[in-house]
C-alpha cells in the first residue's frame, strides 16, 4: 500500500536535514511526500522527489551572543506559534485540504498545526525527534526551561488559547499537548539519549538519519600526517565573529589543519584566514569528518550525530540551553568536552583538543558510539515504521 505523508518541520536545517533521507526512502518506495515548511527549503525538498506546501516564516533568528538564555528561546516559541496560526495551517490547508495525507509526521515545534490538522482530517500521526527525546521520565524542556518562570507560563497560555478553539474539553486539550505521540522516531542511538533505558517501544531509535553516500563535493584533505580540526557554530546563529577568531588563534602553531564552516552569507573568511586555516561559508561536514580528528561545535544534535557517526570526538561550546544539555551528555559519556563560551580562550580550547585526541580511552568510547550508531536501522528503518503505520 502506498500513501501520502505530510512532514511538518520547524524551518531550521538541524530539524530539516535529518528528515530528508527518510523522505527519500519513502519516495523511492512509491509513496508521496509533502513537506510543510518555509519556501526557502524548496530546492532540497525537490531533490528527494517530495512536494512542498510552502509559506514564509517571520520568526526571529537567535541572537549572536556567546550564549542564548531560555527566555529568548521562549520568545522564539511565541514566534513559532504565530507562524503556526497565520502561515503554517493556512498553507497546509490550501495545499492539502483536497489531497489529504494518510499520515502526518512532525517535530515538537510543529505539534500545534500538525495535531490540529490531523484531528481535522482524521489521519494518523508520528512524532520525530531530531534532538534528545522526552517521555514521562525525562524532559528536554524541563532540562532547558524553568517550569515556574513567567515565560513558560506565557507560552503554555498561548498554546492553550489556540487549542481551545478546536478542543474545548480541558483534559483532551492537555492530551494534545503531550511531549510525545503514540509513535515516535528518534534520530540518534539509545546510547546517546539521556535516561535511554526508560523509553518504551513507542520510541524507535534509528541511530542516525545520514545519507548512505558521502556528499558530492570536492574537498582536498592535507597530508596524512597532519591532523584535521573541523570547526562549525551551526546555521541558526553563525555571526559569532570572536568565536571563530578564537578558534583560529588556538591552532596558531600550525600543527593542525583547520577547516571552518562559517555559514552562508557570513563574510568572515578573510578575518580568520591563515596558512593552516580554510574558512568556508558552507561545506558539508560529512565531506570532512572522515578525515577529522576533532570537531569543535556549538553542540547541535545534527552536528554531534555527524561527528560521532565517524567516531570523531567533540569539543562543545554551547550557544543555547539545548546545546548545553548535549554538551553535558557527551562529557558524561566521555566522548567529548563541554567548554562554556563565557570562560573560553585559545589556550583552554587547545588543551581540550589535545587531551581528547591523545586519550586512547576517549577514542575507544567514540569508536563504540560510532558502532552503536551504525548498528541502528537509520533512515530506512524510519521509512519502515511509517509504512507499518500506513498499513494499520
Secondary structure, 3 states (H helix, E strand, C coil): CCCEEEEECCCCHHHHHHHHHHHHHHHHCCCEEEEEEEHHHHHHHHHCCCEEEEECCCCCCCCCCCCCCHHHHHHHHHHHHHHHHHHHHHHHHHHHCCCCCCEEEECHHHHHHHHHHHHHHCCEEEEEECCCCCCCCCCHHHHHCCCCCHHHHHHHHHHHHHHHCCCCCHHHHHHHCCCCCCCEEECCCHHHCCCHHHCCCCEEECCCCCCCCCCCCCCCCCCCCCEEEEEECCCCCCCCHHHHHHHHHHCCCCCEEEEEECCCCCCCHHHHCECCEEEECCCCHHHHCCCEEEEEECCCHHHHHHHHHCCCCEEECCCCHHHHHHHHHHHHCCCEEECCHHHCCHHHHHHHHHHHHHCHHHHHHHHHHHHHHHHCCHHHHHHHHHHHHHHC
